[in-house]
Amino acid sequence: MERMVDCPLLSLRSALVLLLALLSGAAAGGLTALGGEGTARGLLAGLTATGLAVPFFNRIIAAEAGAAQRPAPAGVSAAEGESNG
C-alpha cells in the first residue's frame, strides 16, 4: 500500500489563518480572564474571538496564485459586482 506523503494536510495559507485565529482567541481569552471575569468567561471569549477571527483573516490574507479570482467582465466596475450587471 502506497502512502501519500507528498501533499500536505493544510495549505500554508490555511495554516496561517488558523494560527492567527488561535493566537487572537488566546489573547482575548487571556485578557478576559486577567480582567477578573473568571476562567469560564475567558474561555468563552477566547472561543468566540477564534470563531470570528477565522473569516476575518481568511478575507484579508491574499489568496494563493493558483486560486486567483477571475476578473470582472468589461464595463462592470468592481463596486457593482456581477449580480448588478
SEFIZA-3560 file (N, C-alpha, C; in Angstrom, 3 decimals):
REM SEFIZA-3560
<numar><xx>0.837</xx><yy>-1.171</yy><zz>0.000</zz><atom>N</atom></numar>
<numar><xx>0.000</xx><yy>0.000</yy><zz>0.000</zz><atom>CA</atom></numar>
<numar><xx>0.889</xx><yy>1.244</yy><zz>0.000</zz><atom>C</atom></numar>
<numar><xx>0.619</xx><yy>2.136</yy><zz>-0.907</zz><atom>N</atom></numar>
<numar><xx>1.426</xx><yy>3.326</yy><zz>-1.079</zz><atom>CA</atom></numar>
<numar><xx>0.915</xx><yy>4.452</yy><zz>-0.180</zz><atom>C</atom></numar>
<numar><xx>1.815</xx><yy>5.142</yy><zz>0.490</zz><atom>N</atom></numar>
<numar><xx>1.445</xx><yy>6.234</yy><zz>1.376</zz><atom>CA</atom></numar>
<numar><xx>1.533</xx><yy>7.557</yy><zz>0.626</zz><atom>C</atom></numar>
<numar><xx>0.594</xx><yy>8.443</yy><zz>0.924</zz><atom>N</atom></numar>
<numar><xx>0.597</xx><yy>9.755</yy><zz>0.283</zz><atom>CA</atom></numar>
<numar><xx>1.228</xx><yy>10.762</yy><zz>1.235</zz><atom>C</atom></numar>
<numar><xx>2.512</xx><yy>10.950</yy><zz>1.119</zz><atom>N</atom></numar>
<numar><xx>3.221</xx><yy>11.905</yy><zz>1.957</zz><atom>CA</atom></numar>
<numar><xx>3.644</xx><yy>13.140</yy><zz>1.180</zz><atom>C</atom></numar>
<numar><xx>3.324</xx><yy>13.173</yy><zz>-0.085</zz><atom>N</atom></numar>
<numar><xx>3.727</xx><yy>14.295</yy><zz>-0.918</zz><atom>CA</atom></numar>
<numar><xx>2.862</xx><yy>15.528</yy><zz>-0.700</zz><atom>C</atom></numar>
<numar><xx>1.578</xx><yy>15.345</yy><zz>-0.433</zz><atom>N</atom></numar>
<numar><xx>0.696</xx><yy>16.500</yy><zz>-0.278</zz><atom>CA</atom></numar>
<numar><xx>0.508</xx><yy>16.822</yy><zz>1.210</zz><atom>C</atom></numar>
<numar><xx>0.569</xx><yy>18.094</yy><zz>1.564</zz><atom>N</atom></numar>
<numar><xx>0.413</xx><yy>18.482</yy><zz>2.964</zz><atom>CA</atom></numar>
<numar><xx>-1.048</xx><yy>18.401</yy><zz>3.398</zz><atom>C</atom></numar>
<numar><xx>-1.263</xx><yy>18.307</yy><zz>4.690</zz><atom>N</atom></numar>
<numar><xx>-2.617</xx><yy>18.244</yy><zz>5.231</zz><atom>CA</atom></numar>
<numar><xx>-3.340</xx><yy>19.576</yy><zz>5.047</zz><atom>C</atom></numar>
<numar><xx>-2.636</xx><yy>20.672</yy><zz>5.298</zz><atom>N</atom></numar>
<numar><xx>-3.181</xx><yy>22.018</yy><zz>5.116</zz><atom>CA</atom></numar>
<numar><xx>-2.261</xx><yy>22.829</yy><zz>4.220</zz><atom>C</atom></numar>
<numar><xx>-2.848</xx><yy>23.750</yy><zz>3.480</zz><atom>N</atom></numar>
<numar><xx>-2.007</xx><yy>24.657</yy><zz>2.700</zz><atom>CA</atom></numar>
<numar><xx>-1.371</xx><yy>25.664</yy><zz>3.656</zz><atom>C</atom></numar>
<numar><xx>-0.371</xx><yy>26.348</yy><zz>3.181</zz><atom>N</atom></numar>
<numar><xx>0.318</xx><yy>27.341</yy><zz>4.001</zz><atom>CA</atom></numar>
<numar><xx>-0.637</xx><yy>28.462</yy><zz>4.412</zz><atom>C</atom></numar>
<numar><xx>-1.498</xx><yy>28.876</yy><zz>3.506</zz><atom>N</atom></numar>
<numar><xx>-2.463</xx><yy>29.934</yy><zz>3.797</zz><atom>CA</atom></numar>
<numar><xx>-3.451</xx><yy>29.496</yy><zz>4.872</zz><atom>C</atom></numar>
<numar><xx>-3.959</xx><yy>28.276</yy><zz>4.780</zz><atom>N</atom></numar>
<numar><xx>-4.896</xx><yy>27.773</yy><zz>5.781</zz><atom>CA</atom></numar>
<numar><xx>-4.240</xx><yy>27.672</yy><zz>7.148</zz><atom>C</atom></numar>
<numar><xx>-3.011</xx><yy>27.204</yy><zz>7.175</zz><atom>N</atom></numar>
<numar><xx>-2.297</xx><yy>27.104</yy><zz>8.435</zz><atom>CA</atom></numar>
<numar><xx>-2.076</xx><yy>28.480</yy><zz>9.050</zz><atom>C</atom></numar>
<numar><xx>-1.772</xx><yy>29.469</yy><zz>8.225</zz><atom>N</atom></numar>
<numar><xx>-1.564</xx><yy>30.823</yy><zz>8.724</zz><atom>CA</atom></numar>
<numar><xx>-2.861</xx><yy>31.422</yy><zz>9.257</zz><atom>C</atom></numar>
<numar><xx>-3.966</xx><yy>31.213</yy><zz>8.557</zz><atom>N</atom></numar>
<numar><xx>-5.262</xx><yy>31.716</yy><zz>9.005</zz><atom>CA</atom></numar>
<numar><xx>-5.627</xx><yy>31.097</yy><zz>10.350</zz><atom>C</atom></numar>
<numar><xx>-5.473</xx><yy>29.793</yy><zz>10.481</zz><atom>N</atom></numar>
<numar><xx>-5.811</xx><yy>29.122</yy><zz>11.736</zz><atom>CA</atom></numar>
<numar><xx>-4.880</xx><yy>29.533</yy><zz>12.868</zz><atom>C</atom></numar>
<numar><xx>-3.599</xx><yy>29.697</yy><zz>12.574</zz><atom>N</atom></numar>
<numar><xx>-2.653</xx><yy>30.120</yy><zz>13.597</zz><atom>CA</atom></numar>
<numar><xx>-2.990</xx><yy>31.516</yy><zz>14.117</zz><atom>C</atom></numar>
<numar><xx>-3.249</xx><yy>32.449</yy><zz>13.218</zz><atom>N</atom></numar>
<numar><xx>-3.596</xx><yy>33.802</yy><zz>13.637</zz><atom>CA</atom></numar>
<numar><xx>-4.910</xx><yy>33.833</yy><zz>14.415</zz><atom>C</atom></numar>
<numar><xx>-5.879</xx><yy>33.015</yy><zz>13.999</zz><atom>N</atom></numar>
<numar><xx>-7.149</xx><yy>32.955</yy><zz>14.714</zz><atom>CA</atom></numar>
<numar><xx>-6.958</xx><yy>32.395</yy><zz>16.123</zz><atom>C</atom></numar>
<numar><xx>-6.141</xx><yy>31.349</yy><zz>16.247</zz><atom>N</atom></numar>
<numar><xx>-5.883</xx><yy>30.781</yy><zz>17.571</zz><atom>CA</atom></numar>
<numar><xx>-5.127</xx><yy>31.759</yy><zz>18.469</zz><atom>C</atom></numar>
<numar><xx>-4.181</xx><yy>32.478</yy><zz>17.909</zz><atom>N</atom></numar>
<numar><xx>-3.440</xx><yy>33.463</yy><zz>18.694</zz><atom>CA</atom></numar>
<numar><xx>-4.351</xx><yy>34.601</yy><zz>19.166</zz><atom>C</atom></numar>
<numar><xx>-5.220</xx><yy>35.077</yy><zz>18.308</zz><atom>N</atom></numar>
<numar><xx>-6.119</xx><yy>36.154</yy><zz>18.715</zz><atom>CA</atom></numar>
<numar><xx>-7.143</xx><yy>35.656</yy><zz>19.732</zz><atom>C</atom></numar>
<numar><xx>-7.591</xx><yy>34.419</yy><zz>19.594</zz><atom>N</atom></numar>
<numar><xx>-8.507</xx><yy>33.845</yy><zz>20.583</zz><atom>CA</atom></numar>
<numar><xx>-7.843</xx><yy>33.654</yy><zz>21.930</zz><atom>C</atom></numar>
<numar><xx>-6.594</xx><yy>33.219</yy><zz>21.922</zz><atom>N</atom></numar>
<numar><xx>-5.861</xx><yy>33.048</yy><zz>23.179</zz><atom>CA</atom></numar>
<numar><xx>-5.627</xx><yy>34.396</yy><zz>23.852</zz><atom>C</atom></numar>
<numar><xx>-5.323</xx><yy>35.408</yy><zz>23.065</zz><atom>N</atom></numar>
<numar><xx>-5.121</xx><yy>36.746</yy><zz>23.631</zz><atom>CA</atom></numar>
<numar><xx>-6.421</xx><yy>37.287</yy><zz>24.223</zz><atom>C</atom></numar>
<numar><xx>-7.526</xx><yy>37.132</yy><zz>23.509</zz><atom>N</atom></numar>
<numar><xx>-8.802</xx><yy>37.623</yy><zz>24.013</zz><atom>CA</atom></numar>
<numar><xx>-9.224</xx><yy>36.873</yy><zz>25.272</zz><atom>C</atom></numar>
<numar><xx>-9.050</xx><yy>35.562</yy><zz>25.267</zz><atom>N</atom></numar>
<numar><xx>-9.404</xx><yy>34.772</yy><zz>26.446</zz><atom>CA</atom></numar>
<numar><xx>-8.529</xx><yy>35.084</yy><zz>27.636</zz><atom>C</atom></numar>
<numar><xx>-7.251</xx><yy>35.233</yy><zz>27.395</zz><atom>N</atom></numar>
<numar><xx>-6.329</xx><yy>35.555</yy><zz>28.474</zz><atom>CA</atom></numar>
<numar><xx>-6.590</xx><yy>36.926</yy><zz>29.075</zz><atom>C</atom></numar>
<numar><xx>-6.838</xx><yy>37.904</yy><zz>28.219</zz><atom>N</atom></numar>
<numar><xx>-7.127</xx><yy>39.250</yy><zz>28.717</zz><atom>CA</atom></numar>
<numar><xx>-8.454</xx><yy>39.300</yy><zz>29.464</zz><atom>C</atom></numar>
<numar><xx>-9.427</xx><yy>38.522</yy><zz>28.998</zz><atom>N</atom></numar>
<numar><xx>-10.716</xx><yy>38.478</yy><zz>29.693</zz><atom>CA</atom></numar>
<numar><xx>-10.563</xx><yy>37.844</yy><zz>31.066</zz><atom>C</atom></numar>
<numar><xx>-9.818</xx><yy>36.749</yy><zz>31.143</zz><atom>N</atom></numar>
<numar><xx>-9.605</xx><yy>36.085</yy><zz>32.428</zz><atom>CA</atom></numar>
<numar><xx>-8.800</xx><yy>36.974</yy><zz>33.370</zz><atom>C</atom></numar>
<numar><xx>-7.791</xx><yy>37.659</yy><zz>32.853</zz><atom>N</atom></numar>
<numar><xx>-6.998</xx><yy>38.560</yy><zz>33.687</zz><atom>CA</atom></numar>
<numar><xx>-7.786</xx><yy>39.785</yy><zz>34.126</zz><atom>C</atom></numar>
<numar><xx>-8.803</xx><yy>40.129</yy><zz>33.379</zz><atom>N</atom></numar>
<numar><xx>-9.634</xx><yy>41.276</yy><zz>33.716</zz><atom>CA</atom></numar>
<numar><xx>-10.605</xx><yy>41.004</yy><zz>34.844</zz><atom>C</atom></numar>
<numar><xx>-10.600</xx><yy>39.795</yy><zz>35.382</zz><atom>N</atom></numar>
<numar><xx>-11.438</xx><yy>39.479</yy><zz>36.520</zz><atom>CA</atom></numar>
<numar><xx>-12.745</xx><yy>38.796</yy><zz>36.181</zz><atom>C</atom></numar>
<numar><xx>-12.923</xx><yy>38.370</yy><zz>34.961</zz><atom>N</atom></numar>
<numar><xx>-14.171</xx><yy>37.720</yy><zz>34.569</zz><atom>CA</atom></numar>
<numar><xx>-14.187</xx><yy>36.227</yy><zz>34.871</zz><atom>C</atom></numar>
<numar><xx>-13.082</xx><yy>35.650</yy><zz>35.228</zz><atom>N</atom></numar>
<numar><xx>-13.040</xx><yy>34.229</yy><zz>35.546</zz><atom>CA</atom></numar>
<numar><xx>-12.620</xx><yy>33.393</yy><zz>34.358</zz><atom>C</atom></numar>
<numar><xx>-12.307</xx><yy>32.145</yy><zz>34.659</zz><atom>N</atom></numar>
<numar><xx>-11.792</xx><yy>31.239</yy><zz>33.635</zz><atom>CA</atom></numar>
<numar><xx>-12.856</xx><yy>30.859</yy><zz>32.612</zz><atom>C</atom></numar>
<numar><xx>-14.074</xx><yy>30.586</yy><zz>33.073</zz><atom>N</atom></numar>
<numar><xx>-15.132</xx><yy>30.143</yy><zz>32.159</zz><atom>CA</atom></numar>
<numar><xx>-15.477</xx><yy>31.225</yy><zz>31.134</zz><atom>C</atom></numar>
<numar><xx>-15.625</xx><yy>32.445</yy><zz>31.602</zz><atom>N</atom></numar>
<numar><xx>-15.937</xx><yy>33.533</yy><zz>30.664</zz><atom>CA</atom></numar>
<numar><xx>-14.742</xx><yy>33.849</yy><zz>29.769</zz><atom>C</atom></numar>
<numar><xx>-13.544</xx><yy>33.692</yy><zz>30.294</zz><atom>N</atom></numar>
<numar><xx>-12.362</xx><yy>33.881</yy><zz>29.469</zz><atom>CA</atom></numar>
<numar><xx>-12.285</xx><yy>32.853</yy><zz>28.353</zz><atom>C</atom></numar>
<numar><xx>-12.643</xx><yy>31.606</yy><zz>28.681</zz><atom>N</atom></numar>
<numar><xx>-12.649</xx><yy>30.549</yy><zz>27.670</zz><atom>CA</atom></numar>
<numar><xx>-13.705</xx><yy>30.828</yy><zz>26.607</zz><atom>C</atom></numar>
<numar><xx>-14.889</xx><yy>31.232</yy><zz>27.037</zz><atom>N</atom></numar>
<numar><xx>-15.941</xx><yy>31.560</yy><zz>26.065</zz><atom>CA</atom></numar>
<numar><xx>-15.556</xx><yy>32.747</yy><zz>25.183</zz><atom>C</atom></numar>
<numar><xx>-14.922</xx><yy>33.740</yy><zz>25.771</zz><atom>N</atom></numar>
<numar><xx>-14.480</xx><yy>34.894</yy><zz>24.982</zz><atom>CA</atom></numar>
<numar><xx>-13.399</xx><yy>34.479</yy><zz>23.985</zz><atom>C</atom></numar>
<numar><xx>-12.494</xx><yy>33.611</yy><zz>24.402</zz><atom>N</atom></numar>
<numar><xx>-11.449</xx><yy>33.134</yy><zz>23.501</zz><atom>CA</atom></numar>
<numar><xx>-11.995</xx><yy>32.318</yy><zz>22.351</zz><atom>C</atom></numar>
<numar><xx>-12.954</xx><yy>31.439</yy><zz>22.644</zz><atom>N</atom></numar>
<numar><xx>-13.561</xx><yy>30.635</yy><zz>21.580</zz><atom>CA</atom></numar>
<numar><xx>-14.350</xx><yy>31.505</yy><zz>20.605</zz><atom>C</atom></numar>
<numar><xx>-15.042</xx><yy>32.501</yy><zz>21.142</zz><atom>N</atom></numar>
<numar><xx>-15.794</xx><yy>33.413</yy><zz>20.280</zz><atom>CA</atom></numar>
<numar><xx>-14.861</xx><yy>34.220</yy><zz>19.389</zz><atom>C</atom></numar>
<numar><xx>-13.789</xx><yy>34.725</yy><zz>19.973</zz><atom>N</atom></numar>
<numar><xx>-12.828</xx><yy>35.505</yy><zz>19.190</zz><atom>CA</atom></numar>
<numar><xx>-12.166</xx><yy>34.647</yy><zz>18.120</zz><atom>C</atom></numar>
<numar><xx>-11.874</xx><yy>33.394</yy><zz>18.449</zz><atom>N</atom></numar>
<numar><xx>-11.282</xx><yy>32.490</yy><zz>17.452</zz><atom>CA</atom></numar>
<numar><xx>-12.242</xx><yy>32.260</yy><zz>16.295</zz><atom>C</atom></numar>
<numar><xx>-13.506</xx><yy>32.004</yy><zz>16.617</zz><atom>N</atom></numar>
<numar><xx>-14.504</xx><yy>31.770</yy><zz>15.572</zz><atom>CA</atom></numar>
<numar><xx>-14.719</xx><yy>32.968</yy><zz>14.676</zz><atom>C</atom></numar>
<numar><xx>-14.656</xx><yy>34.159</yy><zz>15.245</zz><atom>N</atom></numar>
<numar><xx>-14.835</xx><yy>35.368</yy><zz>14.441</zz><atom>CA</atom></numar>
<numar><xx>-13.573</xx><yy>35.749</yy><zz>13.679</zz><atom>C</atom></numar>
<numar><xx>-12.417</xx><yy>35.320</yy><zz>14.174</zz><atom>N</atom></numar>
<numar><xx>-11.154</xx><yy>35.685</yy><zz>13.533</zz><atom>CA</atom></numar>
<numar><xx>-10.883</xx><yy>34.864</yy><zz>12.276</zz><atom>C</atom></numar>
<numar><xx>-11.424</xx><yy>33.656</yy><zz>12.205</zz><atom>N</atom></numar>
<numar><xx>-11.164</xx><yy>32.806</yy><zz>11.028</zz><atom>CA</atom></numar>
<numar><xx>-11.664</xx><yy>33.470</yy><zz>9.744</zz><atom>C</atom></numar>
<numar><xx>-12.939</xx><yy>33.884</yy><zz>9.655</zz><atom>N</atom></numar>
<numar><xx>-13.350</xx><yy>34.549</yy><zz>8.404</zz><atom>CA</atom></numar>
<numar><xx>-12.658</xx><yy>35.888</yy><zz>8.182</zz><atom>C</atom></numar>
<numar><xx>-12.327</xx><yy>36.586</yy><zz>9.279</zz><atom>N</atom></numar>
<numar><xx>-11.632</xx><yy>37.867</yy><zz>9.138</zz><atom>CA</atom></numar>
<numar><xx>-10.266</xx><yy>37.674</yy><zz>8.489</zz><atom>C</atom></numar>
<numar><xx>-9.455</xx><yy>36.776</yy><zz>9.039</zz><atom>N</atom></numar>
<numar><xx>-8.124</xx><yy>36.550</yy><zz>8.474</zz><atom>CA</atom></numar>
<numar><xx>-8.203</xx><yy>35.868</yy><zz>7.112</zz><atom>C</atom></numar>
<numar><xx>-9.230</xx><yy>35.071</yy><zz>6.891</zz><atom>N</atom></numar>
<numar><xx>-9.407</xx><yy>34.441</yy><zz>5.593</zz><atom>CA</atom></numar>
<numar><xx>-9.630</xx><yy>35.491</yy><zz>4.514</zz><atom>C</atom></numar>
<numar><xx>-10.312</xx><yy>36.570</yy><zz>4.860</zz><atom>N</atom></numar>
<numar><xx>-10.562</xx><yy>37.636</yy><zz>3.884</zz><atom>CA</atom></numar>
<numar><xx>-9.365</xx><yy>38.518</yy><zz>3.629</zz><atom>C</atom></numar>
<numar><xx>-8.585</xx><yy>38.818</yy><zz>4.687</zz><atom>N</atom></numar>
<numar><xx>-7.526</xx><yy>39.800</yy><zz>4.497</zz><atom>CA</atom></numar>
<numar><xx>-6.222</xx><yy>39.198</yy><zz>4.001</zz><atom>C</atom></numar>
<numar><xx>-6.037</xx><yy>37.896</yy><zz>4.158</zz><atom>N</atom></numar>
<numar><xx>-4.817</xx><yy>37.270</yy><zz>3.649</zz><atom>CA</atom></numar>
<numar><xx>-5.049</xx><yy>36.923</yy><zz>2.187</zz><atom>C</atom></numar>
<numar><xx>-4.142</xx><yy>37.345</yy><zz>1.336</zz><atom>N</atom></numar>
<numar><xx>-4.290</xx><yy>37.172</yy><zz>-0.114</zz><atom>CA</atom></numar>
<numar><xx>-4.382</xx><yy>35.698</yy><zz>-0.483</zz><atom>C</atom></numar>
<numar><xx>-5.225</xx><yy>35.416</yy><zz>-1.454</zz><atom>N</atom></numar>
<numar><xx>-5.378</xx><yy>34.054</yy><zz>-1.944</zz><atom>CA</atom></numar>
<numar><xx>-4.120</xx><yy>33.625</yy><zz>-2.688</zz><atom>C</atom></numar>
<numar><xx>-3.926</xx><yy>32.329</yy><zz>-2.788</zz><atom>N</atom></numar>
<numar><xx>-2.761</xx><yy>31.798</yy><zz>-3.494</zz><atom>CA</atom></numar>
<numar><xx>-2.876</xx><yy>32.088</yy><zz>-4.979</zz><atom>C</atom></numar>
<numar><xx>-1.769</xx><yy>32.092</yy><zz>-5.669</zz><atom>N</atom></numar>
<numar><xx>-1.746</xx><yy>32.458</yy><zz>-7.083</zz><atom>CA</atom></numar>
<numar><xx>-2.592</xx><yy>31.512</yy><zz>-7.927</zz><atom>C</atom></numar>
<numar><xx>-2.630</xx><yy>30.239</yy><zz>-7.608</zz><atom>N</atom></numar>
<numar><xx>-3.411</xx><yy>29.277</yy><zz>-8.377</zz><atom>CA</atom></numar>
<numar><xx>-4.902</xx><yy>29.439</yy><zz>-8.175</zz><atom>C</atom></numar>
<numar><xx>-5.304</xx><yy>30.072</yy><zz>-7.075</zz><atom>N</atom></numar>
<numar><xx>-6.721</xx><yy>30.225</yy><zz>-6.762</zz><atom>CA</atom></numar>
<numar><xx>-7.172</xx><yy>31.664</yy><zz>-6.954</zz><atom>C</atom></numar>
<numar><xx>-6.546</xx><yy>32.374</yy><zz>-7.874</zz><atom>N</atom></numar>
<numar><xx>-6.897</xx><yy>33.776</yy><zz>-8.101</zz><atom>CA</atom></numar>
<numar><xx>-8.312</xx><yy>33.873</yy><zz>-8.656</zz><atom>C</atom></numar>
<numar><xx>-9.014</xx><yy>34.924</yy><zz>-8.255</zz><atom>N</atom></numar>
<numar><xx>-10.371</xx><yy>35.111</yy><zz>-8.723</zz><atom>CA</atom></numar>
<numar><xx>-10.349</xx><yy>35.647</yy><zz>-10.142</zz><atom>C</atom></numar>
<numar><xx>-11.373</xx><yy>35.314</yy><zz>-10.892</zz><atom>N</atom></numar>
<numar><xx>-11.440</xx><yy>35.790</yy><zz>-12.265</zz><atom>CA</atom></numar>
<numar><xx>-11.821</xx><yy>37.257</yy><zz>-12.285</zz><atom>C</atom></numar>
<numar><xx>-11.319</xx><yy>38.018</yy><zz>-13.244</zz><atom>N</atom></numar>
<numar><xx>-11.624</xx><yy>39.445</yy><zz>-13.301</zz><atom>CA</atom></numar>
<numar><xx>-13.077</xx><yy>39.692</yy><zz>-13.677</zz><atom>C</atom></numar>
<numar><xx>-13.566</xx><yy>40.883</yy><zz>-13.341</zz><atom>N</atom></numar>
<numar><xx>-14.940</xx><yy>41.267</yy><zz>-13.667</zz><atom>CA</atom></numar>
<numar><xx>-15.054</xx><yy>41.476</yy><zz>-15.179</zz><atom>C</atom></numar>
<numar><xx>-16.240</xx><yy>41.269</yy><zz>-15.733</zz><atom>N</atom></numar>
<numar><xx>-16.426</xx><yy>41.497</yy><zz>-17.172</zz><atom>CA</atom></numar>
<numar><xx>-16.190</xx><yy>42.954</yy><zz>-17.530</zz><atom>C</atom></numar>
<numar><xx>-15.854</xx><yy>43.196</yy><zz>-18.781</zz><atom>N</atom></numar>
<numar><xx>-15.579</xx><yy>44.561</yy><zz>-19.248</zz><atom>CA</atom></numar>
<numar><xx>-16.829</xx><yy>45.415</yy><zz>-19.102</zz><atom>C</atom></numar>
<numar><xx>-16.640</xx><yy>46.635</yy><zz>-18.645</zz><atom>N</atom></numar>
<numar><xx>-17.764</xx><yy>47.550</yy><zz>-18.494</zz><atom>CA</atom></numar>
<numar><xx>-18.424</xx><yy>47.505</yy><zz>-17.133</zz><atom>C</atom></numar>
<numar><xx>-17.999</xx><yy>46.606</yy><zz>-16.259</zz><atom>N</atom></numar>
<numar><xx>-18.575</xx><yy>46.499</yy><zz>-14.920</zz><atom>CA</atom></numar>
<numar><xx>-17.519</xx><yy>46.940</yy><zz>-13.920</zz><atom>C</atom></numar>
<numar><xx>-17.875</xx><yy>47.904</yy><zz>-13.109</zz><atom>N</atom></numar>
<numar><xx>-16.918</xx><yy>48.372</yy><zz>-12.118</zz><atom>CA</atom></numar>
<numar><xx>-16.842</xx><yy>47.364</yy><zz>-10.968</zz><atom>C</atom></numar>
<numar><xx>-15.766</xx><yy>47.434</yy><zz>-10.201</zz><atom>N</atom></numar>
<numar><xx>-15.577</xx><yy>46.490</yy><zz>-9.100</zz><atom>CA</atom></numar>
<numar><xx>-16.628</xx><yy>46.694</yy><zz>-8.013</zz><atom>C</atom></numar>
<numar><xx>-17.141</xx><yy>47.902</yy><zz>-7.845</zz><atom>N</atom></numar>
<numar><xx>-18.137</xx><yy>48.173</yy><zz>-6.816</zz><atom>CA</atom></numar>
<numar><xx>-19.490</xx><yy>47.565</yy><zz>-7.167</zz><atom>C</atom></numar>
<numar><xx>-19.798</xx><yy>47.453</yy><zz>-8.457</zz><atom>N</atom></numar>
<numar><xx>-21.081</xx><yy>46.922</yy><zz>-8.879</zz><atom>CA</atom></numar>
<numar><xx>-21.184</xx><yy>45.410</yy><zz>-8.674</zz><atom>C</atom></numar>
<numar><xx>-20.123</xx><yy>44.694</yy><zz>-8.989</zz><atom>N</atom></numar>
<numar><xx>-20.151</xx><yy>43.246</yy><zz>-8.894</zz><atom>CA</atom></numar>
<numar><xx>-20.915</xx><yy>42.635</yy><zz>-10.058</zz><atom>C</atom></numar>
<numar><xx>-21.014</xx><yy>41.311</yy><zz>-10.049</zz><atom>N</atom></numar>
<numar><xx>-21.656</xx><yy>40.607</yy><zz>-11.144</zz><atom>CA</atom></numar>
<numar><xx>-23.178</xx><yy>40.529</yy><zz>-10.992</zz><atom>C</atom></numar>
<numar><xx>-23.681</xx><yy>40.641</yy><zz>-9.758</zz><atom>N</atom></numar>
<numar><xx>-25.113</xx><yy>40.476</yy><zz>-9.553</zz><atom>CA</atom></numar>
<numar><xx>-25.924</xx><yy>41.698</yy><zz>-9.979</zz><atom>C</atom></numar>
<numar><xx>-25.285</xx><yy>42.837</yy><zz>-10.147</zz><atom>N</atom></numar>
<numar><xx>-25.995</xx><yy>44.048</yy><zz>-10.533</zz><atom>CA</atom></numar>
<numar><xx>-25.922</xx><yy>44.309</yy><zz>-12.033</zz><atom>C</atom></numar>
<numar><xx>-25.313</xx><yy>43.403</yy><zz>-12.773</zz><atom>N</atom></numar>
<numar><xx>-24.999</xx><yy>43.610</yy><zz>-14.161</zz><atom>CA</atom></numar>
<numar><xx>-26.172</xx><yy>43.667</yy><zz>-15.044</zz><atom>C</atom></numar>
//
